[in-house]
Amino acid sequence: MRTYNFSAGPSMLPTDVLEEAQRDLLNFAGTGMSVTEISHRNKAFEEIVNEGEGLLRELLHVPDDYLVIFVQGGASQQFAAVPLNLMHKGRADYLVTGNFAKKAYEEGKIYGDACCVASSQDKTYSYIPDLATVPFREDTDYVHICANNTIFGTRYTQFPKTKAPLVADMSSDILSREIDVNQFGVIYAGAQKNLAPAGVTLVIAKRSLAHDPLPACPTMLKWNVQDENKSLYNTPPCFPIYIATLVLRRLKRLGGIKAVNEINEYKAGILYDFIDDSSFYRNDVVKKDRSIMNVPFVTPSAELDAKFVKEAAQAGLVSLKGHRLVGGMRASIYNAMPVEGVRALVDFMKKFERENQ
Ligand SMILES: *Cc1c(COP(=O)(O)O)cnc(C)c1O
């Protein structure tokens, strides 16, 4: 039996995608070989990469002057790739709204004058700073944000309008909501939350920004080199790219990002409405900044939190333990989490409340 898996990442993939992959595992696209065995230079695999790129362009309305590449090393590798591709003046501004945003900032400092221009650390990252008052500096190479803060359950509902190109880590909300790619210089995302198994990272970057990486930039981190080689500069993570393409096909069948966004708002609404009506459960994030992907919550005590996580798992609702930095619970409800999974969670929460008041 499949559980409802609320893990923050790697996370649930759509069951129909996994079934399709299972069916094709021994014989991919009529090659008589598994996609895990096939050469990445095989035409059938090249078609998968091209189709994946094409679907991303279509679903996210990526303009032609942006590159779309699949790379390795996770989102964390991009914390370094961003300065190594962009830091020509040696200055960049960072908004520190969570753990990953902070890691990106710390990595940026290795390569130049990275400055934290706004932070929400004073209140355990439970809000997004007021964008109108952020003291952006003049003459910087870029401004870095983390669009959705996976651990703390916040997200930007609007993005800052900056003079310098805006760079966004969208690992935990890529393809979950509509965005205007033109607002960004660079978008990157580890795939293991909303797109694919771990092992592949998506980068979308304006070509005019990506054409001139710093001399010290390792070849593998050069976005333009990856682009010129159509994500096949070296052996790519074939299986995750294949699954990503299946997930993207499914997104298109569902009606694209707009339709999926509506479902995601609906799912998150079920959970937040229940929590807000309850005097037993609490979510401490400023309401307007609440993530629709990651929903942290607590019961009245740490003991009950632990009991909740344990009993939920016995009921088939797994990986609800909050991140160690926050405690409590966290329900990650990415694209692949069905509405029924969220309903099952709320039903369990009601039952647990009755039994433990
Ligand atoms: C998961 C996550 C990361 C880290 O991704 P890796 O692929 O493990 O490096 C970075 N940023 C955000 C927002 C994340 O959710």
The ligand as an SDF file (V2000), in Angstrom:
LIG
                    3D

 15 15  0  0  0  0  0  0  0  0999 V2000
   15.8010   21.4120   -0.5950 C   0  0  0  0  0  0  0  0  0  0  0  0
   16.2180   22.8040   -0.8280 C   0  0  0  0  0  0  0  0  0  0  0  0
   17.5450   23.1400   -1.1110 C   0  0  0  0  0  0  0  0  0  0  0  0
   18.6530   22.1250   -1.1070 C   0  0  0  0  0  0  0  0  0  0  0  0
   18.5950   21.3670   -2.2260 O   0  0  0  0  0  0  0  0  0  0  0  0
   19.7410   20.2840   -2.5680 P   0  0  0  0  0  0  0  0  0  0  0  0
   19.3080   19.8300   -3.9080 O   0  0  0  0  0  0  0  0  0  0  0  0
   19.6660   19.2370   -1.4970 O   0  0  0  0  0  0  0  0  0  0  0  0
   21.0360   20.9760   -2.5750 O   0  0  0  0  0  0  0  0  0  0  0  0
   17.8420   24.4550   -1.3730 C   0  0  0  0  0  0  0  0  0  0  0  0
   16.8980   25.3890   -1.3650 N   0  0  0  0  0  0  0  0  0  0  0  0
   15.6070   25.1100   -1.0830 C   0  0  0  0  0  0  0  0  0  0  0  0
   14.5800   26.1940   -1.0890 C   0  0  0  0  0  0  0  0  0  0  0  0
   15.2270   23.8100   -0.8040 C   0  0  0  0  0  0  0  0  0  0  0  0
   13.9500   23.5240   -0.5150 O   0  0  0  0  0  0  0  0  0  0  0  0
  1  2  1  0
  2  3  1  0
  2 14  2  0
  3  4  1  0
  3 10  2  0
  4  5  1  0
  5  6  1  0
  6  7  2  0
  6  8  1  0
  6  9  1  0
 10 11  1  0
 11 12  2  0
 12 13  1  0
 12 14  1  0
 14 15  1  0
M  END
$$$$
